[in-house]
């Protein structure tokens, strides 16, 4: 009886996310005429090569960045890191609770030759780097906005930038300093198997972060900005392809705000908040509401389809070469039963 109840509880947890997505989709498209879709035309086909190059660049760099994070403490090949990373992206796009990230941590730890605690520390560091880079791009793109409430939003954005920067400094530079106080703390806590497991996980994660070092952290930061710059070029190229006319900052603000919208709990793939963020950003740079909403759905559909397909192919190719027919749901069965 425990498993069906747990499954039912997990299902109930998805309902708020779908409700949030529904609200944002309604907000974005409430005055939208779907006849607008008929106006979509490819007016600059040469920019399709730009989209392909930007997608390849972005996710190759992000896979390599993760490989560098794992390298000090694991013996993972870059090809394996890339395959697992793309599989996790695809799983995040079709399943709730960011299941793809949990798969990286628990399901594929054996493939990566790394403990789950080490992978968890790299995923946390990855998220901090992503937020730091995206907020930096967002702040840089805000100048010249026509109607966006730039003053107040910029203050919040700069505050988030400072907080994520501080978090990165604490994780990397403070790992060595924090180890001794944490060991003293665990020495005073009641002993037990669960506490021992938490202690082991925590110090394995600290070792993994400490192994990156200051120079390694600088490389990760450069790769983070390079990867997200490639992602921004996807938005620029898509605007050129379908003939969206706006100032130079518009696609960059749409790119940064839409990717930050993944922080809002919603349905798999970030449906709703993503489109709303693109629409708001592009309207602040002079685009009308219908065209801005249309641009958002076209870009999001393209990115979701390409990345989910690429991740699915990576998953199936790996399964084929291992001569196993183990389905995706069987892979997920090794995850903790109650994902938060």
Residue pairs with C-beta under 8 A, 6 or more apart in sequence:
3 337
6 337
6 338
9 338
10 96
10 97
10 338
10 339
13 96
13 97
14 96
14 97
14 267
16 265
17 96
17 265
17 266
17 267
18 266
18 267
20 264
20 265
20 266
20 267
20 272
20 273
21 266
21 267
21 271
21 272
21 273
22 272
23 272
24 266
24 271
24 272
24 273
24 275
24 276
25 271
25 272
25 275
27 276
28 272
28 275
28 276
28 279
28 293
28 296
29 275
29 293
31 289
31 290
32 289
32 290
32 293
32 294
33 290
36 290
36 291
36 293
36 294
37 294
39 294
40 242
40 294
40 298
41 242
41 243
42 48
42 241
42 242
43 241
43 242
43 243
44 240
44 241
44 243
45 241
47 237
47 238
47 240
47 241
48 237
48 241
50 233
50 236
50 237
50 240
51 234
51 237
51 238
51 241
51 302
53 233
54 230
54 231
54 233
54 234
54 237
55 230
55 234
55 303
55 306
55 307
57 226
57 227
57 230
57 233
58 227
58 228
58 230
58 231
58 234
59 82
59 85
59 86
59 89
59 227
59 307
59 310
60 82
61 223
61 226
61 227
61 230
62 85
62 223
62 227
63 78
63 81
63 82
63 85
63 86
64 78
64 81
64 82
64 223
65 126
65 129
65 220
65 223
65 224
65 227
66 81
66 85
66 122
66 126
67 76
67 78
67 81
67 82
68 212
68 216
68 219
68 220
68 223
69 122
69 125
69 126
69 208
69 212
69 220
70 76
70 81
70 112
70 114
70 118
70 119
70 122
70 208
72 208
72 211
72 212
72 216
73 114
73 118
73 204
73 207
73 208
73 211
74 112
74 113
74 114
74 118
75 113
76 111
76 112
76 113
76 114
80 111
80 112
81 112
82 314
83 314
83 315
83 317
83 318
84 103
84 104
84 108
84 111
84 112
85 104
86 307
86 310
86 311
86 314
87 100
87 103
87 108
87 311
87 314
87 315
87 318
88 100
88 101
88 103
88 104
88 311
89 100
89 307
89 308
89 310
89 311
90 100
90 307
90 308
90 309
90 310
90 311
90 312
90 314
90 315
91 99
91 100
91 103
91 311
91 328
92 98
92 99
92 100
92 101
92 268
92 269
93 100
93 268
93 269
93 304
93 307
93 308
93 311
94 268
94 269
94 308
95 268
95 332
96 267
96 268
97 339
97 340
99 332
99 335
99 339
101 123
102 335
102 336
102 339
103 331
103 332
103 335
104 119
104 123
105 116
105 119
105 120
105 123
106 116
106 334
106 335
106 336
107 331
107 332
107 334
107 335
109 115
109 116
109 119
112 119
115 201
115 204
116 201
117 200
117 201
117 202
117 204
117 205
117 208
118 204
118 205
118 207
118 208
120 201
120 205
121 204
121 205
121 206
121 208
121 209
122 208
124 171
125 168
125 171
125 209
125 212
125 220
128 164
128 167
128 168
128 171
129 168
129 220
129 221
129 224
130 224
130 228
130 259
131 160
131 164
131 260
131 263
132 161
132 164
132 165
132 168
132 221
132 224
133 221
133 224
133 225
133 227
133 228
134 228
134 256
134 259
134 260
135 157
135 160
135 161
135 164
135 256
135 260
136 161
136 225
137 228
137 229
137 232
137 252
137 255
137 256
138 157
138 253
138 256
138 257
138 260
139 154
139 157
139 158
139 161
140 252
141 249
141 252
141 253
141 256
142 148
142 150
142 153
142 154
142 157
142 249
142 253
143 150
143 249
144 247
144 249
144 285
145 249
145 253
145 284
145 285
146 284
146 285
146 286
147 283
147 284
148 253
148 280
148 281
148 284
168 217
168 221
170 178
171 209
172 209
172 210
172 212
172 213
172 214
172 217
173 214
175 206
175 209
175 210
176 210
178 206
179 203
179 206
179 210
182 202
182 203
182 206
183 203
186 195
186 199
189 195
212 220
228 255
228 256
228 259
231 255
231 259
232 251
232 252
232 255
232 256
234 255
234 299
234 303
235 251
235 252
235 254
235 255
235 299
236 251
236 252
238 244
238 251
238 295
238 298
238 299
238 302
239 246
239 250
239 251
239 295
242 295
242 298
244 251
244 282
244 287
244 291
244 295
245 287
246 282
246 285
246 286
246 287
247 285
247 286
249 285
250 281
250 282
250 284
250 285
250 286
250 287
251 282
253 281
253 282
253 284
253 285
254 277
254 278
254 281
254 282
254 295
254 296
254 299
257 277
257 278
257 280
257 281
258 274
258 275
258 277
258 278
258 281
258 296
258 299
258 300
260 277
261 270
261 273
261 274
261 276
261 277
262 270
262 273
262 274
264 270
264 273
266 272
266 273
269 300
269 304
270 300
271 300
274 296
274 300
275 293
275 296
275 297
275 300
276 296
277 296
278 292
278 293
278 295
278 296
278 299
278 300
279 289
279 292
279 293
279 295
279 296
280 292
281 292
282 291
282 292
282 295
282 296
283 289
283 292
287 295
315 328
319 325
319 326
